[in-house]
Amino acid sequence: MATVYMVPNKDIEDHKSLDGAGSAAPVDHVSLYFNAGHPGVDVPHYHVVLWHVTKKQEARVAK
């Protein structure tokens, strides 16, 4: 349903170039949101979400 990249704030602050693997599936829309950290990526970072479903379908799974 989505491909998620987690980009540490430090990488953004350091002006690093970011290359993603992309996606073989069509992308309907993209979301970008902040996360303060969680198990697996415990530093502040941004989630870059490539949605492979419509916004309506996304809303159904976000409930």
The first five atom37 places (N, CA, C, CB, O) and aatype in JSON, in Angstrom:
{
  "aatype": [12, 0, 16, 19, 18, 12, 19, 14, 2, 11, 3, 9, 6, 3, 8, 11, 15, 10, 3, 7, 0, 7, 15, 0, 0, 14, 19, 3, 8, 19, 15, 10, 18, 13, 2, 0, 7, 8, 14, 7, 19, 3, 19, 14, 8, 18, 8, 19, 19, 10, 17, 8, 19, 16, 11, 11, 5, 6, 0, 1, 19, 0, 11],
  "atom_mask": [
    [1, 1, 1, 1, 1],
    [1, 1, 1, 1, 1],
    [1, 1, 1, 1, 1],
    [1, 1, 1, 1, 1],
    [1, 1, 1, 1, 1],
    [1, 1, 1, 1, 1],
    [1, 1, 1, 1, 1],
    [1, 1, 1, 1, 1],
    [1, 1, 1, 1, 1],
    [1, 1, 1, 1, 1],
    [1, 1, 1, 1, 1],
    [1, 1, 1, 1, 1],
    [1, 1, 1, 1, 1],
    [1, 1, 1, 1, 1],
    [1, 1, 1, 1, 1],
    [1, 1, 1, 1, 1],
    [1, 1, 1, 1, 1],
    [1, 1, 1, 1, 1],
    [1, 1, 1, 1, 1],
    [1, 1, 1, 0, 1],
    [1, 1, 1, 1, 1],
    [1, 1, 1, 0, 1],
    [1, 1, 1, 1, 1],
    [1, 1, 1, 1, 1],
    [1, 1, 1, 1, 1],
    [1, 1, 1, 1, 1],
    [1, 1, 1, 1, 1],
    [1, 1, 1, 1, 1],
    [1, 1, 1, 1, 1],
    [1, 1, 1, 1, 1],
    [1, 1, 1, 1, 1],
    [1, 1, 1, 1, 1],
    [1, 1, 1, 1, 1],
    [1, 1, 1, 1, 1],
    [1, 1, 1, 1, 1],
    [1, 1, 1, 1, 1],
    [1, 1, 1, 0, 1],
    [1, 1, 1, 1, 1],
    [1, 1, 1, 1, 1],
    [1, 1, 1, 0, 1],
    [1, 1, 1, 1, 1],
    [1, 1, 1, 1, 1],
    [1, 1, 1, 1, 1],
    [1, 1, 1, 1, 1],
    [1, 1, 1, 1, 1],
    [1, 1, 1, 1, 1],
    [1, 1, 1, 1, 1],
    [1, 1, 1, 1, 1],
    [1, 1, 1, 1, 1],
    [1, 1, 1, 1, 1],
    [1, 1, 1, 1, 1],
    [1, 1, 1, 1, 1],
    [1, 1, 1, 1, 1],
    [1, 1, 1, 1, 1],
    [1, 1, 1, 1, 1],
    [1, 1, 1, 1, 1],
    [1, 1, 1, 1, 1],
    [1, 1, 1, 1, 1],
    [1, 1, 1, 1, 1],
    [1, 1, 1, 1, 1],
    [1, 1, 1, 1, 1],
    [1, 1, 1, 1, 1],
    [1, 1, 1, 1, 1]
  ],
  "atom_positions": [
    [[0.81, -1.19, 0.0], [0.0, 0.0, 0.0], [0.85, 1.26, 0.0], [-0.92, 0.0, 1.18], [0.44, 2.28, -0.54]],
    [[2.06, 1.2, 0.61], [2.93, 2.37, 0.66], [4.38, 1.93, 0.8], [2.52, 3.32, 1.83], [4.68, 0.86, 1.33]],
    [[5.26, 2.78, 0.32], [6.69, 2.63, 0.54], [7.1, 3.77, 1.46], [7.52, 2.63, -0.82], [6.77, 4.93, 1.18]],
    [[7.81, 3.46, 2.56], [8.16, 4.49, 3.53], [9.68, 4.6, 3.63], [7.55, 4.16, 4.92], [10.38, 3.62, 3.83]],
    [[10.16, 5.83, 3.5], [11.57, 6.15, 3.74], [11.61, 6.94, 5.03], [12.21, 6.96, 2.54], [10.77, 7.81, 5.26]],
    [[12.59, 6.65, 5.89], [12.75, 7.37, 7.15], [14.08, 8.11, 7.08], [12.7, 6.4, 8.39], [15.15, 7.5, 7.06]],
    [[13.99, 9.44, 7.04], [15.16, 10.28, 6.83], [15.48, 11.03, 8.12], [14.92, 11.28, 5.66], [14.69, 11.88, 8.55]],
    [[16.63, 10.74, 8.76], [17.0, 11.43, 9.99], [17.12, 12.95, 9.77], [18.33, 10.87, 10.53], [17.63, 13.4, 8.75]],
    [[16.65, 13.72, 10.75], [16.76, 15.18, 10.69], [18.2, 15.61, 10.45], [16.24, 15.81, 11.96], [18.44, 16.56, 9.7]],
    [[19.15, 14.92, 11.06], [20.57, 15.27, 10.92], [20.98, 15.24, 9.45], [21.46, 14.32, 11.74], [21.73, 16.1, 9.0]],
    [[20.5, 14.25, 8.7], [20.84, 14.17, 7.28], [20.29, 15.38, 6.52], [20.3, 12.87, 6.67], [20.94, 15.88, 5.59]],
    [[19.11, 15.84, 6.91], [18.53, 17.02, 6.26], [19.32, 18.27, 6.67], [17.03, 17.17, 6.64], [19.66, 19.09, 5.82]],
    [[19.6, 18.4, 7.97], [20.35, 19.56, 8.47], [21.75, 19.62, 7.85], [20.46, 19.51, 10.0], [22.28, 20.71, 7.63]],
    [[22.35, 18.46, 7.58], [23.68, 18.41, 6.98], [23.64, 18.56, 5.46], [24.36, 17.09, 7.34], [24.67, 18.46, 4.79]],
    [[22.46, 18.79, 4.91], [22.25, 19.02, 3.47], [22.73, 17.85, 2.63], [22.98, 20.3, 3.04], [23.26, 18.03, 1.53]],
    [[22.54, 16.65, 3.16], [22.94, 15.46, 2.42], [22.01, 15.24, 1.23], [22.94, 14.22, 3.33], [20.82, 15.54, 1.29]],
    [[22.56, 14.71, 0.16], [21.75, 14.29, -0.96], [21.09, 12.97, -0.6], [22.6, 14.15, -2.26], [21.7, 12.11, 0.03]],
    [[19.85, 12.82, -0.98], [19.1, 11.62, -0.63], [18.62, 10.95, -1.9], [17.91, 11.96, 0.3], [17.91, 11.55, -2.7]],
    [[19.0, 9.7, -2.08], [18.56, 8.92, -3.22], [17.77, 7.73, -2.69], [19.75, 8.46, -4.09], [18.29, 6.94, -1.91]],
    [[16.53, 7.61, -3.12], [15.71, 6.48, -2.73], [15.73, 5.43, -3.81], [0.0, 0.0, 0.0], [16.09, 5.7, -4.96]],
    [[15.33, 4.25, -3.44], [15.28, 3.15, -4.4], [14.12, 3.31, -5.37], [15.16, 1.82, -3.67], [14.07, 2.63, -6.4]],
    [[13.19, 4.21, -5.05], [12.02, 4.38, -5.91], [11.0, 3.3, -5.64], [0.0, 0.0, 0.0], [10.97, 2.69, -4.56]],
    [[10.17, 3.07, -6.63], [9.12, 2.09, -6.46], [8.73, 1.51, -7.81], [7.9, 2.72, -5.77], [8.6, 2.24, -8.79]],
    [[8.54, 0.2, -7.85], [8.08, -0.44, -9.08], [6.58, -0.25, -9.24], [8.43, -1.94, -9.07], [6.05, -0.32, -10.35]],
    [[5.89, -0.01, -8.12], [4.44, 0.19, -8.16], [4.13, 1.66, -8.43], [3.78, -0.28, -6.84], [4.89, 2.53, -8.02]],
    [[3.03, 1.95, -9.11], [2.65, 3.35, -9.35], [2.44, 4.09, -8.03], [1.37, 3.43, -10.22], [1.95, 3.5, -7.06]],
    [[2.8, 5.37, -7.99], [2.62, 6.2, -6.8], [1.46, 7.16, -7.06], [3.94, 6.99, -6.44], [1.48, 7.91, -8.03]],
    [[0.46, 7.12, -6.18], [-0.71, 7.99, -6.3], [-0.44, 9.36, -5.7], [-1.93, 7.34, -5.63], [-0.78, 10.38, -6.29]],
    [[0.17, 9.39, -4.5], [0.49, 10.64, -3.83], [1.58, 10.4, -2.79], [-0.77, 11.25, -3.16], [1.93, 9.26, -2.49]],
    [[2.12, 11.49, -2.25], [3.25, 11.43, -1.33], [2.9, 12.21, -0.06], [4.55, 12.0, -1.98], [2.3, 13.28, -0.14]],
    [[3.28, 11.66, 1.11], [3.11, 12.35, 2.39], [4.48, 12.49, 3.04], [2.13, 11.57, 3.33], [5.35, 11.63, 2.88]],
    [[4.66, 13.58, 3.76], [5.9, 13.84, 4.49], [5.5, 14.27, 5.89], [6.8, 14.93, 3.78], [4.78, 15.25, 6.05]],
    [[5.96, 13.54, 6.91], [5.62, 13.95, 8.26], [6.72, 13.61, 9.25], [4.32, 13.29, 8.7], [7.49, 12.67, 9.06]],
    [[6.79, 14.43, 10.31], [7.81, 14.33, 11.34], [7.49, 13.22, 12.33], [7.96, 15.66, 12.08], [6.33, 12.96, 12.64]],
    [[8.55, 12.55, 12.81], [8.42, 11.56, 13.87], [9.56, 11.8, 14.84], [8.44, 10.1, 13.3], [10.72, 11.9, 14.43]],
    [[9.26, 11.88, 16.13], [10.28, 12.17, 17.15], [11.21, 10.99, 17.41], [9.6, 12.56, 18.44], [12.24, 11.15, 18.06]],
    [[10.87, 9.83, 16.91], [11.67, 8.63, 17.11], [10.81, 7.49, 17.59], [0.0, 0.0, 0.0], [9.78, 7.7, 18.24]],
    [[11.22, 6.27, 17.27], [10.5, 5.07, 17.68], [11.47, 3.91, 17.64], [9.25, 4.81, 16.75], [12.56, 4.06, 17.09]],
    [[11.12, 2.77, 18.2], [12.02, 1.62, 18.13], [12.4, 1.32, 16.68], [11.37, 0.38, 18.77], [11.55, 1.25, 15.8]],
    [[13.68, 1.14, 16.47], [14.18, 0.88, 15.12], [14.82, 2.11, 14.5], [0.0, 0.0, 0.0], [15.84, 2.02, 13.81]],
    [[14.21, 3.27, 14.73], [14.77, 4.56, 14.31], [14.51, 5.51, 15.47], [14.12, 5.1, 12.92], [13.51, 6.22, 15.51]],
    [[15.45, 5.51, 16.43], [15.2, 6.22, 17.68], [15.58, 7.69, 17.65], [15.94, 5.56, 18.78], [15.44, 8.37, 18.66]],
    [[16.05, 8.21, 16.52], [16.39, 9.62, 16.4], [15.24, 10.35, 15.7], [17.72, 9.81, 15.62], [14.46, 9.72, 14.97]],
    [[15.11, 11.67, 15.9], [14.08, 12.42, 15.17], [14.3, 12.28, 13.67], [14.1, 13.91, 15.58], [15.43, 12.36, 13.18]],
    [[13.21, 12.08, 12.94], [13.31, 11.86, 11.5], [11.99, 12.19, 10.81], [13.72, 10.4, 11.2], [10.97, 12.41, 11.46]],
    [[12.04, 12.23, 9.51], [10.84, 12.43, 8.71], [10.49, 11.14, 7.99], [11.02, 13.58, 7.71], [11.38, 10.43, 7.5]],
    [[9.22, 10.85, 7.92], [8.73, 9.74, 7.11], [8.34, 10.33, 5.75], [7.51, 9.0, 7.8], [7.55, 11.27, 5.68]],
    [[8.89, 9.78, 4.71], [8.49, 10.12, 3.34], [7.71, 8.91, 2.85], [9.76, 10.47, 2.4], [8.28, 7.83, 2.66]],
    [[6.42, 9.09, 2.64], [5.53, 7.96, 2.32], [5.08, 8.08, 0.87], [4.3, 7.93, 3.29], [4.43, 9.05, 0.48]],
    [[5.43, 7.08, 0.07], [4.96, 6.99, -1.31], [3.73, 6.08, -1.3], [6.09, 6.43, -2.29], [3.84, 4.87, -1.13]],
    [[2.56, 6.67, -1.47], [1.31, 5.92, -1.39], [1.0, 5.29, -2.73], [0.16, 6.83, -0.94], [1.04, 5.95, -3.77]],
    [[0.69, 4.0, -2.7], [0.33, 3.24, -3.9], [-1.19, 3.05, -4.0], [1.03, 1.88, -3.89], [-1.68, 2.31, -4.85]],
    [[-1.91, 3.74, -3.12], [-3.37, 3.72, -3.11], [-3.86, 5.16, -3.14], [-3.94, 2.94, -1.86], [-3.08, 6.08, -2.88]],
    [[-5.12, 5.37, -3.45], [-5.69, 6.71, -3.48], [-5.84, 7.26, -2.06], [-7.05, 6.71, -4.19], [-5.74, 6.51, -1.09]],
    [[-6.07, 8.56, -1.94], [-6.3, 9.15, -0.61], [-7.52, 8.53, 0.06], [-6.48, 10.69, -0.72], [-7.54, 8.35, 1.28]],
    [[-8.54, 8.2, -0.71], [-9.74, 7.57, -0.15], [-9.39, 6.19, 0.44], [-10.84, 7.43, -1.24], [-9.83, 5.85, 1.53]],
    [[-8.59, 5.41, -0.29], [-8.17, 4.1, 0.21], [-7.25, 4.25, 1.41], [-7.47, 3.29, -0.9], [-7.32, 3.46, 2.34]],
    [[-6.39, 5.26, 1.39], [-5.51, 5.53, 2.54], [-6.35, 5.81, 3.79], [-4.56, 6.74, 2.24], [-6.04, 5.3, 4.87]],
    [[-7.4, 6.6, 3.66], [-8.25, 6.95, 4.8], [-8.89, 5.71, 5.41], [-9.33, 7.94, 4.38], [-9.08, 5.65, 6.62]],
    [[-9.21, 4.73, 4.59], [-9.82, 3.49, 5.11], [-8.85, 2.73, 6.0], [-10.27, 2.59, 3.96], [-9.27, 2.16, 7.01]],
    [[-7.57, 2.7, 5.65], [-6.62, 1.94, 6.47], [-6.08, 2.76, 7.64], [-5.44, 1.46, 5.6], [-5.52, 2.2, 8.57]],
    [[-6.26, 4.07, 7.6], [-5.76, 4.93, 8.67], [-6.69, 4.96, 9.87], [-5.55, 6.33, 8.16], [-6.34, 5.55, 10.9]],
    [[-7.86, 4.33, 9.78], [-8.82, 4.35, 10.9], [-8.33, 3.5, 12.02], [-10.19, 3.86, 10.45], [-9.0, 3.39, 13.05]]
  ]
}
